[in-house]
Amino acid sequence: METYSALLVSPYPELVKVAESVAGDYPELDLTIHEGDLSEGLAAALGSMDSGYDVIISRGGTAQMLEDELSIPVIEIDVSAADLLEALALYNPGGARTAVVGFSNALEAVRQVADFSDFDLDIFDVDFEDELPLVLYDMLEGDYEVVLCDNFSQSACAARGLDAHLLASGEQSVRKALRAALLLCQQMGEITSQNHVLWQVIRSLPSKVALFTAEGRLVYANLSEHRPDLLSLMRAHLDGTDDERLVLQRGRRTYRVSKTVFQQGPDTYVSFSVMSSSAPTNDSLLGIERRNRDEVERSYRESTFSAVRAEEDIAPAIVAAVRSGRPVALEGEVGTGKNRIAELLYLRGTWGSRPFVTIDCPLLTERSWDHLMNSPNSPLYGEGETLWVKAVHALPPIRAQRLVSVMRQTGACERNHVIFSANDNLDATEPGAIAVFVEHLHCHVLTAPPLRRRRTIRQAVRLFLDREAQRMRAEPPFVTDEAMELLAAHPWPRNYIELRQVLQRAAATAEGGVVRAGDVREALDREGTTRFSSLDTPSAASSIDLLRPLRAIERDVVRMVVEKYGGNQTEAARTLGISRTTVWRLLRDED
């Protein structure tokens, strides 16, 4: 038989005797009895807290005070109708006018008798002990022959010369309270047992759990790995939408986090379920990156594309692409902001609560290609994510065909939102690689407009310089009319990449906060000497400025080849025909 520990705080001695007489009928309750009214009763309860009581039992104002001060459940002993009738028979057999005084929480049954009987009975109840003097003042004006009251009111009445009698709780009232206490303990025991089973089930699941309050207090966690960055990611996403999916990639391990928000009474809780997996080697993830919505938003917000408000020119096309519900084939010249348009397709669509996965084709190694094609953790076999297959023109034809075949067979485009991108050919025609994706995967084609087709280059120049000045906490430079004419007339073959580099160089050489025509000519001339590596899609990261010392140019060539081989300096050295020591020395000089 399971037993429960109960404390009974009696406001008066007679109740102790009644409780002791009936306690033996409830062997499941290990009952401890203390005597003390109000503050004395609270002190008695506080002094016994180290005993680990499951429930407290008391009466009237003492029960009310204990309930306000303690977190342990409190059961109240009532004054029943039978208790009232017994007191009237004992102290008022002639039916004289009677006043009943006491705490309102103990007089509910008495109030019902007063409302539906022929007794000449008035009730004067209080909610707080400091209200009693006013209640007694009103009672004294009523000329009552008999006064019935609780223990606290009896001493106050005696101080005013009143002959007041204690309205005691009888045996049945005490039994009722003990039964209620036992039932409460049994129910709490069942809930505790169920919770224990549930936590055991949670611990046995393959996914791990972290539970937070809406304010960010960690309630429970069974994470097998102590990762402060994982908990920080969760806390950063306490707000926002329900059913959110997050990702954290650290070295070879990828953590996929599912978020659920739920209400428990007035409180809001946020639960995160974590599944982790590890790649066989670091190389298997090269060229594959997962980002959450806040990271994508930050990337877009800091871009040149965003600074010059280029979205305004392509917003209708983005809306049409999102509404099509089909994979999107994104094409255009070098530097037209295809990276940012892919991010906008994700941010403006309905998939923003799930990760944004970039598959950067030029950066895929043999191992990462094998991971992409064959691993069960490949993003191609996931669900509900946005996949951006970037720079498909860099794929050899056989790989492009294999990728199309796998995506068709697995239904990757039906289970995910997929974006393909490619640079135009040198003759501005659609590259053959993306044509394969468009034809076989029924893509919606979206062309990124070149910078020269913007309504005004002048506005783009001013917006970019304003944003750069704000970032550097400085005043934006003034651009002379002649300098602005040169910028407006330039064809911008590398589009936003070139715009950023030319304006940064021109602003850096400007004197007195004024960009003149000479500053623009020098920046454009230097831009004209820039060539690109053939290893990758032309970009700012793969450009080489030839107007520098030969040593610096050599260092940049080595850096790009090492990046192409995923950091493998031995392979880079073999391709360049130099020693690994030379590679190491050039990269060291870069630092």
LUMMAR-466575 format. One record per residue (C-alpha): x, y, z. Coordinates in steps of 0.05 Angstrom, whole numbers, padded with zeros to 5 digits, always signed. Example, Ala and Ser with C-alpha at 12.3 -4.5 7.8 and 13.67 -1.06 7.14 Angstrom:
<pts>
+00246-00090+00156+00273-00021+00143
</pts>
This chain:
<pts>
+00000+00000+00000+00028+00067-00021+00026+00119+00034+00027+00195+00030+00053+00246+00079+00002+00297+00104+00006+00355+00153-00057+00378+00189-00051+00448+00220-00107+00457+00271-00127+00528+00291-00156+00505+00358-00146+00447+00407-00213+00413+00398-00199+00401+00324-00135+00364+00343-00175+00314+00383-00225+00302+00327-00169+00292+00276-00132+00243+00321-00197+00203+00331-00209+00193+00256-00138+00190+00229-00134+00114+00240-00188+00103+00188-00141+00130+00134-00078+00087+00138-00055+00112+00070-00044+00181+00101+00017+00188+00146-00015+00246+00185+00024+00296+00227-00017+00345+00269+00006+00414+00292-00036+00466+00329-00033+00540+00312-00078+00594+00284-00060+00640+00225+00013+00663+00233+00026+00610+00286-00002+00557+00240+00041+00583+00182+00103+00581+00226+00087+00509+00246+00079+00489+00173+00143+00525+00151+00181+00490+00207+00159+00423+00180+00174+00434+00106+00237+00391+00108+00193+00331+00121+00170+00331+00048+00094+00333+00058+00050+00316-00002-00010+00356+00023-00030+00404+00080-00099+00404+00114-00126+00463+00154-00187+00508+00166-00211+00578+00155-00162+00636+00155-00104+00590+00171-00118+00548+00109-00123+00611+00067-00056+00637+00093-00022+00570+00081-00049+00567+00010-00023+00637-00005+00046+00625+00023+00063+00552+00004+00067+00515-00062+00042+00450-00030-00032+00435-00042-00078+00456+00015-00144+00421+00032-00194+00460+00073-00236+00432+00130-00306+00459+00122-00358+00480+00173-00416+00438+00149-00490+00450+00156-00490+00394+00208-00436+00430+00247-00478+00493+00248-00541+00457+00270-00503+00423+00325-00475+00490+00350-00545+00522+00348-00574+00464+00386-00519+00470+00439-00514+00546+00446-00581+00572+00421-00636+00522+00436-00688+00577+00440-00676+00603+00369-00652+00672+00389-00623+00720+00339-00554+00694+00320-00492+00723+00287-00439+00680+00254-00369+00710+00246-00309+00680+00210-00267+00674+00147-00311+00670+00085-00275+00609+00056-00299+00566+00115-00371+00591+00117-00398+00569+00049-00443+00514+00078-00466+00561+00134-00486+00613+00083-00530+00562+00047-00566+00545+00112-00577+00619+00126-00607+00631+00057-00655+00572+00057-00677+00563+00129-00722+00598+00180-00665+00612+00228-00656+00684+00249-00584+00682+00227-00537+00734+00199-00467+00721+00172-00408+00768+00180-00350+00742+00140-00280+00769+00128-00227+00754+00075-00168+00784+00113-00155+00787+00188-00149+00863+00188-00222+00868+00166-00247+00837+00231-00252+00901+00274-00299+00934+00224-00342+00871+00218-00347+00866+00295-00367+00940+00298-00425+00926+00250-00444+00863+00288-00447+00900+00355-00501+00946+00327-00545+00886+00311-00560+00867+00383-00549+00792+00373-00562+00746+00432-00517+00690+00407-00451+00696+00370-00418+00636+00335-00348+00646+00307-00282+00614+00287-00221+00612+00333-00190+00677+00310-00256+00716+00316-00270+00686+00385-00210+00718+00417-00228+00786+00385-00300+00780+00410-00275+00763+00481-00232+00826+00480-00297+00866+00468-00335+00831+00524-00377+00787+00479-00395+00716+00498-00379+00683+00431-00379+00608+00421-00332+00568+00375-00364+00542+00312-00325+00477+00308-00316+00428+00251-00343+00360+00269-00320+00290+00254-00355+00286+00186-00322+00351+00163-00254+00325+00183-00267+00258+00148-00288+00295+00085-00223+00335+00086-00180+00272+00097-00215+00236+00040-00204+00296-00006-00130+00298+00014-00122+00224+00000-00156+00229-00068-00113+00289-00087-00049+00251-00067-00070+00190-00107-00085+00232-00169-00019+00269-00162+00017+00203-00154-00014+00177-00218+00006+00241-00255+00077+00236-00227+00081+00163-00249+00055+00180-00318+00104+00237-00325+00160+00191-00304+00140+00141-00358+00135+00197-00409+00204+00223-00392+00231+00152-00397+00200+00146-00467+00229+00213-00487+00298+00192-00463+00294+00129-00505+00275+00165-00570+00329+00174-00623+00316+00249-00624+00335+00291-00564+00291+00344-00532+00299+00413-00501+00239+00447-00470+00238+00523-00456+00188+00571-00427+00170+00629-00473+00217+00673-00431+00276+00628-00448+00282+00587-00383+00305+00516-00397+00255+00469-00365+00283+00402-00389+00337+00376-00436+00366+00308-00450+00416+00330-00503+00471+00278-00506+00522+00330-00526+00536+00395-00489+00534+00447-00544+00523+00518-00520+00517+00540-00593+00458+00491-00602+00422+00520-00542+00437+00590-00566+00406+00573-00634+00343+00549-00597+00339+00612-00554+00347+00656-00615+00285+00622-00645+00238+00622-00585+00195+00674-00621+00167+00665-00690+00126+00611-00724+00107+00543-00699+00132+00480-00735+00197+00514-00753+00256+00473-00779+00328+00495-00763+00397+00469-00778+00465+00476-00745+00527+00449-00780+00590+00441-00739+00648+00405-00772+00625+00336-00792+00561+00338-00751+00495+00366-00774+00440+00381-00724+00368+00384-00750+00322+00419-00702+00245+00418-00703+00208+00471-00664+00138+00464-00633+00100+00516-00593+00044+00495-00546+00001+00523-00489-00006+00493-00420-00059+00534-00385-00037+00607-00387+00036+00589-00401+00070+00581-00468+00125+00529-00478+00172+00519-00537+00198+00449-00551+00258+00433-00596+00270+00362-00621+00342+00350-00644+00367+00297-00693+00442+00295-00707+00482+00259-00760+00555+00258-00780+00586+00257-00848+00639+00204-00861+00692+00258-00873+00695+00333-00874+00705+00330-00950+00636+00298-00959+00603+00365-00941+00646+00411-00984+00600+00452-01029+00538+00435-00987+00515+00488-00938+00452+00494-00896+00428+00560-00869+00368+00582-00828+00322+00639-00847+00355+00691-00802+00423+00675-00835+00394+00682-00905+00359+00748-00886+00425+00775-00859+00462+00754-00922+00411+00788-00966+00407+00851-00923+00483+00861-00927+00487+00852-01003+00497+00904-01058+00433+00878-01090+00394+00898-01028+00431+00964-01019+00410+00990-01089+00339+00963-01081+00346+00918-01142+00288+00876-01117+00241+00930-01142+00257+00913-01214+00247+00838-01207+00193+00833-01154+00136+00814-01202+00179+00760-01233+00195+00731-01164+00121+00731-01145+00105+00694-01211+00160+00643-01198+00136+00629-01127+00063+00622-01150+00082+00574-01205+00097+00519-01154+00149+00491-01201+00225+00487-01196+00257+00552-01216+00313+00558-01267+00350+00623-01253+00396+00648-01309+00432+00712-01326+00498+00746-01335+00555+00744-01285+00542+00788-01224+00468+00801-01237+00450+00780-01166+00427+00708-01178+00452+00692-01108+00406+00745-01079+00347+00727-01124+00353+00655-01100+00351+00681-01028+00290+00724-01045+00254+00664-01075+00264+00629-01008+00246+00689-00965+00185+00709-01005+00159+00638-01012+00123+00593-00963+00184+00551-00943+00219+00602-00899+00209+00562-00835+00254+00506-00862+00329+00509-00878+00358+00538-00942+00407+00488-00972+00460+00511-01022+00492+00459-01067+00550+00497-01097+00568+00457-01159+00638+00486-01172+00659+00469-01100+00635+00397-01100+00692+00347-01092+00689+00273-01109+00670+00257-01038+00617+00310-01031+00588+00290-01099+00584+00218-01074+00551+00243-01010+00501+00283-01051+00483+00223-01096+00485+00165-01047+00482+00186-00973+00415+00179-00937+00433+00247-00905+00438+00280-00974+00393+00341-00982+00365+00308-01045+00331+00256-01002+00303+00305-00950+00235+00338-00949+00206+00408-00941+00271+00447-00953+00292+00498-01005+00349+00470-01047+00390+00519-01088+00433+00481-01138+00482+00537-01155+00522+00545-01219+00500+00481-01254+00540+00503-01315+00602+00482-01276+00579+00410-01275+00608+00362-01327+00551+00340-01374+00551+00269-01346+00541+00295-01275+00487+00343-01296+00450+00286-01329+00460+00242-01267+00433+00297-01222+00371+00306-01265+00359+00231-01265+00365+00224-01190+00318+00283-01177+00266+00255-01224+00270+00185-01195+00266+00208-01122+00214+00264-01133+00262+00314-01101+00227+00373-01135+00159+00350-01109+00183+00343-01037+00225+00407-01037+00227+00476-01067+00284+00473-01117+00322+00529-01151+00375+00519-01205+00421+00575-01227+00472+00584-01282+00511+00640-01315+00497+00658-01388+00545+00635-01441+00595+00686-01467+00548+00700-01525+00491+00715-01475+00454+00651-01493+00425+00601-01445+00478+00551-01422+00466+00479-01444+00469+00452-01372+00409+00491-01347+00371+00475-01410+00374+00401-01389+00342+00419-01322+00289+00463-01353+00269+00409-01403+00267+00348-01358+00244+00380-01292+00194+00429-01323+00225+00490-01291+00197+00560-01288+00251+00603-01321+00270+00669-01288+00322+00714-01320+00362+00762-01276+00363+00830-01310+00432+00862-01320+00450+00925-01284+00452+00966-01347+00377+00955-01356+00360+00989-01291+00317+01050-01297+00374+01093-01271+00446+01076-01253+00449+01143-01216+00400+01120-01164+00439+01055-01153+00503+01094-01144+00474+01140-01092+00440+01084-01054+00503+01042-01051+00547+01100-01028+00496+01119-00975+00494+01048-00949+00570+01043-00947+00575+01109-00910+00523+01086-00860+00561+01022-00849+00625+01061-00836+00588+01114-00796+00611+01169-00842+00581+01220-00889+00568+01195-00960+00614+01226-01013+00589+01276-01064+00592+01251-01136+00605+01305-01188+00562+01309-01251+00621+01288-01296+00636+01228-01251+00563+01208-01251+00560+01213-01327+00620+01165-01332+00585+01116-01285+00519+01120-01322+00552+01109-01390+00593+01048-01368+00564+00980-01393+00578+00943-01327+00595+00875-01357+00603+00845-01287+00541+00880-01261+00533+00887-01185+00601+00856-01171+00634+00909-01214+00590+00965-01186+00611+00949-01115+00685+00945-01131+00687+01008-01175+00648+01050-01125+00689+01026-01066+00754+01042-01102+00729+01110-01126+00705+01129-01056+00771+01106-01025+00812+01151-01071+00765+01211-01067+00793+01273-01033+00752+01318-00989+00691+01273-00993+00681+01286-01068+00683+01232-01121+00709+01264-01185+00715+01239-01256+00788+01221-01246+00771+01176-01188+00719+01140-01230+00767+01132-01290+00821+01103-01246+00772+01054-01214+00744+01033-01282+00814+01025-01311+00835+00981-01253+00772+00940-01260+00789+00929-01333+00854+00894-01314+00816+00842-01272+00815+00772-01300+00780+00710-01275+00802+00641-01256+00775+00586-01301+00765+00541-01240+00700+00571-01218+00642+00614-01235+00667+00686-01244+00656+00722-01179+00690+00771-01132+00721+00713-01096+00754+00685-01159+00781+00751-01188+00854+00769-01194+00876+00841-01195+00936+00843-01242+00960+00912-01222+00998+00886-01162+01065+00854-01146+01076+00786-01178+01083+00753-01109+01012+00776-01089+00984+00749-01155+01018+00682-01144+00989+00678-01074+00918+00690-01101+00926+00636-01154+00949+00586-01102+00892+00606-01056+00839+00593-01110+00869+00526-01130+00871+00503-01058+00799+00524-01049+00781+00485-01112+00810+00422-01081+00773+00433-01017+00834+00454-00977+00877+00396-01002+00945+00430-01009+00979+00367-01037+00931+00363-01096+00937+00438-01108+01013+00433-01108+01010+00375-01158+00965+00415-01205+01008+00478-01201+01073+00440-01209+01104+00468-01146+01123+00438-01079+01075+00432-01021+01124+00474-00981+01117+00530-01032+01042+00526-01027+01046+00529-00951+01094+00588-00952+01051+00629-01000+00989+00617-00959+01027+00634-00895+01048+00700-00926+00975+00715-00939+00962+00714-00864
</pts>
